Amino acid sequence: MLDIGLLVRVHVDALIVAQNHMGVCDAIRRITPVGKLAAMSAPHLPKVAGIDPEVPVSTQTSAPLTEVPAPPGAFIQDRLAGWVSDLTTLHELTERLAGTSTLDTALNELLHAGAALVGARRGLLVLEPANGEGPSATLGLGLTHAELGHIETVPRAATALGRVLDGLPDTADGVASPDLLGEQNLDPRHREVATRLGYAASYALPLSSEAAGRLGAALWLYDEPAEPAQKQRHLAGLYARYATEHLARLIELERARADVAAVAEELLPSRLPRIPGVQLAARHRTGPRGGGDWYDALPLPDRTLGLAVGSVGGSGPSAMAAMGRLRASLRAYAVMEGEDPVAVLSDLELLLRLTEPARTATALFAYCEPAARKVVLAGAGHTPPLVLGERRCEFVETTLSAPLGMLACWEAPSVEFSPAPGETVLLYTDGLLRRTGDAMDRAFARLHSAAASVPKSGRHDPAAVADHVLRTMLPDGLDRSDSTEDVVILAAHFD
């Protein structure tokens, strides 16, 4: 990582040394009248990103050069002050970039910071790793989706961005096109798009490093013919090298999360069964490290149905593997003795205690007869189901019991209830409650309120019920957040 603070301290120390070793200022103070000395020490105009202002200092506040010669140390002082300003600006921009934790926010920050460094108003960033792995994206600054589409119609080899993405050797320090409309050999399509969108110059910079390789390229657009100065290119290059390393870490994180999500989905049912008299829908959200929450729905003999949800303690690959083993075992026990949920969970507890004595889990298994609208269920330390209908919205009172693996022998009585036609039974894991950040009693109240507020038009669709509960419980994308808690919702609507 570029230590900007260290570079600032080095240049400040150099400034102090230069001032201590040059006694010219003291000599001038002794021989120069007070008025002229005040004129010589008049403040300079402020600088932006370390770039000297183009407007000269007014002659009313500074003495003519013919009367008072500039001190020999003034040039060095101005140069060092410029370096400190440049490095301070670079330090602030890199600190803001380091504070980003997602790939999208980092790309947006890179585009804005680069535009400030090179003096442009609009920009375009293309994320395209050279190895073909990882996410790809196209992002615009000050450009609409339609304008991005216009730019993408230009032949790739005809643009500075395309040459950078192709990895040509002469693009390592960026490609400047100071006057696009004045170029004789400009591609006609490029000229047409530039005229339509109102840009006359561009500067493209590669996003690559020796460690990360090529990740993509950034392009900034000028409204008038222009190109960044050498100092601006240098600062933008330093920033881009740091940004590339930061992006590489975020890309690896995105890849890991995608792999975890893929494995978790493979361990869950690929599709839900179709049983006459009942409709099913499920929603699953996996944490960034992967967790042990799961669900299952399997057809049983005589057109009956087994529904299950559960949660394995811990997170990461170990919890995911244990979740897969537990789900597979429950399916086997459900096929053999599914009509007795207590026996199914008792067998599962014995298996867990013998094979993985250090692990605990919660589970709920329900045996459903849709034709008779009869549900028999048993739970081991799991949250109670919720029944939603036209005339009621209430939790099913299940017997309080310990999780699997907590006792030497698990057994708790089952509960039987009859859902009315048009009612939906909602099974879920405690991750739905914990992601809200509320205490458990308040989280249960929020869940009851969310289920009761399902619109009447959507109560006959289990997918609509599950989506409404998920959005209401976890608004503003909390269901997609980086929480360590998994979320599972399994909805069964009885016709």
N, C-alpha and C positions, 0 to 999 in steps of 0.2 A: 504494500500500500504506500502511496506517495505521502511522505511526512511533510506536509506543507508548513506546519508550525515550526519544524526544525529549520527549514529553508528561510522562513521569515526571521528567525532569531539570528541566523548566520549573516543575513544581509544587514540587519540592524547593528550587529556587532561591527561589521565592516564599515558602516556609516560612522559609528563612534570613533573607530580607529582613524578613519580619514580626517575627521574633525580634530582629533587630538594631535595629529602629526602635521597639521597645517596651521601656522600662526598668522596666516594672511588676514583673517578676519579681525584679529586684535590690532594688527598694524593699521588696517583701514579705519578702524574705529578711532584710533589716535589721531590720524591725519585728515579725516573726512569731516566736514561740517555736519551738525546734527540733522539738518533738514535733508541733506543728501543721503545720510545713513538711513534715515527713516524711509526714504524713497526706495533705497536698495533692498530693505527688508520688507517691502510691501508683500502681502500674501499673494500666492499664486492662485489661479482659478482652480476649482476642484477638478479632479480627474475621475473618469468613469472607466472601471476595469483596467486602470493603469495606463490609459491612452492619453497622451498629451492633448489639451484642447487646441483646436485650430485657431481660435480667436486670440490675437496677441494681447498682452497686458496693456492697458490704457496708458498713454504717455502722461496723463494727468496724475497718475499715481506712481510713476517710476521715472527716475532721472534719465536723461538722454545718455546713450552709450558713449558719446564723445566726451561727456563731462566726468562720468564715473565709470571706470572700467569694471567689468564683471569680476567678482572674486574668482580666483583659480579653482576654489573648491565648490563653487556653485553648480558647475556641470556635474561633478561627481555626486553632489548631494541630490540633484534632481534625478539623476539616473538611479541612484539607490532608492530614493523615495518611490520612483516608478516601479522598481522591482518589488518593493514591499507591498505596494498597492496591488500589483498583478497577483502576487502570491497569496495575499489576503483574500482577494476575490476568488481565486482558484480553490483556496481552502474552504471558503463558505459553500461553494457549489459542490465540492466533493463531500462535504459533511451532509448536505441535503440529500445527495444521492445515496450515501451510506445509510441514511435513515429509512430508505424504502425497503419494504419486506416482500413485495410481490413484483412479478415481472412487468405487469402493466404499468404500475406506478413508476418503476425504474425507467422504463422506456419513455414515458411522458416527461419525467424529470430531465432525462438526457436531451430530449428534443428542445425543451425550454432553455436549458443551460447553454447548449450549443448555439442556439439562436442569439442569446445575449452576448456570447463571446465573439461571434463572427459578425454581429451587427445585422442580422436578417430578421424578417418578420414572420415568414412562413417556413415550414420544413416538412420533411418526409423521412421516415425511418423504416427500413426493411430488415426484419430479423430472418435470416436464412443461413443456419449453420452449415458449414461446408461438408461436414460428415453426414448430413441428411438426417441426423437424430435430433430430437428435441422439438419444441414448438416453433412454428413459423408464424410471422405476423407482419402486417403492414399498418403503420400508424402515421397519421398526419397532424401537423400543427398549423392551424389556421386554414385548413383545407377540408371541404366537405367530402362525403363519400363519393358524390358524383365527380368532383374534381380529382380525387384520387383515381377514380376509374379512367378519367381522361388521360392522366399521366401514365397509367399502366398500358394504354394503347400505343404509346410510343415504342418503336423497336428498341429492345434492351441495349443493343450495342451502340445505339445512337446517342445515349445519354451518359453523363458522367457517373450517375448512380449505377447504371448497368456495367460500365467498365470496372468500377470498383467491386461490384458483386462477382464479376467474372475473375477477379483476382489478378488483373494484369500487373506486371512488375512496376510500371511507372506511376501507379496510383497509391503507393505506400504513404506519401505525405499529403494525399488529397488531390482532388481535381477541381480546378477553378475554371469556370466559363464566364469571363467578365462581360461579354456582350453577345448574348445568344442571337439576337435578331440581326446583328451585324456580321455573323459568321457566314461565309460564302457557301461552305459545304455542309451546312446544317440540314439534317433530315427534314423533308417537307412536313411530315407529321409532327415532328418535334416543334417546328416553327409555328404550326397551326395551333398546337396545344398551348405553347408559351404565350402566343398572342391572345388566345381566348381566356386564359387564366390570369393574364396580366403580370407575368414575371419576365425579366429581361436578363437575369444573370443567375448563376447557381454556384454552389460550392459543395462538393461531396467529400466525405471523409470515411475511410474504412474503419470498421469496428473489429479489430483483430489484434492478437498478441501471439508470442511464441508458445505460451502455455495453452491458451484456449483455442488458437487457430482463428479462422475467419468466422465471425458470427453474423455479419451483415454489413450494412452501410447506412450512413445518415446523409441527407441532402437538405441544404438550406437554400431558399429562393429569395432573390432580391427583386424589388419592384423596379429598380433602375439599374442601368449598367454599373457594375461595381464588383470588387473582389476584396477579400479580407487582406489586411496588411500582414507583413511577416510576423509581427508580434502577436496578432490575433490568431494566425495559423499555429504558432508555437503553443499558445495557451490552449487552443482547442485540441491540439494533438495530445498534450499532457492530460487533459481532461478525458479524452476518448480512451487513452490507454488504461486509465484507472476505471472508467466506466465499463470497459470490456471485461476486466477481471470480475467486477461486481455482477455484471450480467451473466457471466459464465457460471458463477455460483448459484444464481437464481434459476438458471436453466437446469442445472443438475438437480436442484431441489424440485422443480416442476416435473422432471423426468421420474424422480423417485416417487413423488406423490401419484403420478399417473400409473406407475407400476404397482404401487400398493392398492390403488383403486381397482385396477384390472384383476389382481389376485383375489381381492375381496369379492368382486362380482362373480368370479369363476367358482368361488366356494358356496355361492348362494344359488337358489333355483334359477335356471335360465328362463323358465316360463311357469305360469301358475296353471294348475289343472282346471278343467271345465267340468263342473258337477251340476246336474239339474237342480234348480231351486236355490242356488247360491251364486253370487258374483264376488270375485276377489280382486283386490288391488294392493300393491305394496310399494313403499317408498323407503329407500335406504341411503344414508349419507355416512361416508367413512371419514374418520379423522385423518390428518396428514401422516401419522405413523401407522395407521391401520389398527383396527380394534377387533374385539371379539363379539360384537353384537350380530345376531343372525335371526333369520326367520325361515319358516318352511311351511309348505302346504302340500299334502300328498293324498291321493285318492286311496281309499280303503275298500274292502269288500262290501257288497250290498249297497253301492252308491253312497257310502258314507265318506267322511272327510276328516283328516287330521290336520289341525293347525297348531303351530308352535312358534314361539319367540324365546330368545334367550340371550344371555350375555356372559362372556367369559372374562374373568378378572385380568387386568393388565392391558397392554397395548403392544403393538409391534408384531414382527413375524411370528414370535412364539405364541402370542394370543390368537393370531389368525389361524395358525396350524391347529391349536387346540380347539378352536371353534369348528373347524372342518371335521375333526374327529368326533366331536360331541354331536354335531348335526347328523353325521352319518350313522352314529350309534342309535340316536333317537329314532331315526327312520326305520332301522331294523326292529327295534322294540315295538314301535307303533304298528308295524305290519303284523307282528305276532300277537300282541295283546292291546291293540289300540283302544278297544272299547272300555278299558280300565286305565284311565290316565294315572292313577296312583301307582299302579304296577309299572307303567312305563317310566315314570320318574324314579321309582325305587331302583329299578334295574340300572338306570343311568347314573344314579348316585353311587351304587356299588361299583360300577365300572370306573367312575372317576376316582373313587377312593383307592381302588387297587392299582390303577395304572398311573395316576397323577395325583399323589397324595398331597402335594404342596399347592394344588390349584383349587380355586373355588369358582362356582358359576351359579347363575340364576336361570330358571327356565319355567315356562308355562306351556302346558299341553292341553288342547281342547279336542274332544271327540264330538263330531257334529253329525246329526242325522237331518239333512235339509228337508226331506219329505215330511218328517214329523216335527220339524222346527224344534229340535232338542239338542242342547249343548251340555256336555259334561266335561268339567275341566278341573285341573289340579295345578297348583303353583308351588315352586320352591324358591321362596325369597323374592318373588317377582312382583312387579306392579300389577294391580288389578285391572281387568278389562273394563271398557266403558261401552254401554249400550245406548245408542242414539236412535230415536224414532219420533213419530209425530206427537206422541203424548208423554214421552219421557226421555230424559238424558241423565243417566246415573251410572255409578260404578258398581260392578258386581262384587258383592261381599265374599271375598275368598278367605280361607283360613290362614292365619298368620303362621308362617313356617320359615325355617332357616334355609339359607342357600345350600345347594349341593356341595358336598365336601366339608361341611362345617360340623356335622354330627356323625357319630359312629353308625347310626342307622336312621335313614330318613323315611318318614311316612307321615302324611297328613290327609285328612278326609277330603274327598272331592266335593265339588259344588255343581248342582244341576239347575239350569234355568231354560226358559223357552222364549226365544225372541219372537216378537209378533211379526206378521207380514209387513214388509217395508222397513224393518229395523236393521241397523248396521251394528255389528260388534267390532270394536276397535281394540286390537292388541298392539302393544308398543313396548319399547325398552325405556329404562330410566334416563338414557341419554337425551331423550326428548325433553325431559323435565330439567335435567342438569344444565343443558345448554342455555336455558333462559337466565341462569345466574341467580334465580330466586331461591329462597328456602323451599323445602319440599312441600310444605303445606300450601304455600302460595302458588307453587308450580302446579300442584294438583287443581287448585281453584282456577288457574288460567286455562288448563286443559279442559276442564268442564265448561268454562265459558266459551272457549274456542269451538268445542263440539256443538254446544247449544246454538251458536251463531251461524251454523251452516245454513245457507239459503235453502228454502224448501224445494226450489227447482233442482238442486244438486244432491238432495238427500237419497235419491234412488240410484246414484252413481257412486260406487265405493272409491273410485279414483278421485272424483271431485271432493268427496269427504276428506280423504287423506291429504289432498293438496291444500284444502282450506285450513285444516288443522295445522299443517306444517307452516303455512304462511303466517297464520295468526300467532302461533306460538313462537316462531323464529322469524320475525320480519326483517327487512333490510338486508337480506342475504346472510343472516346468522346461520341458516342451515348449511351454507357453503363456507363457513368461517374455518379458522385453523384450530378449532377446539379439539381437545383430545378425546372428547366423547363422541361415540357413534350414535346414530339415530336410526331407529327402525319403526315403521308403522305398517301394520297388516290389517286391512279392513275387509270384513266379510258381510255382504249385504244379502239378507234373506228375502226371497220373493214372496 
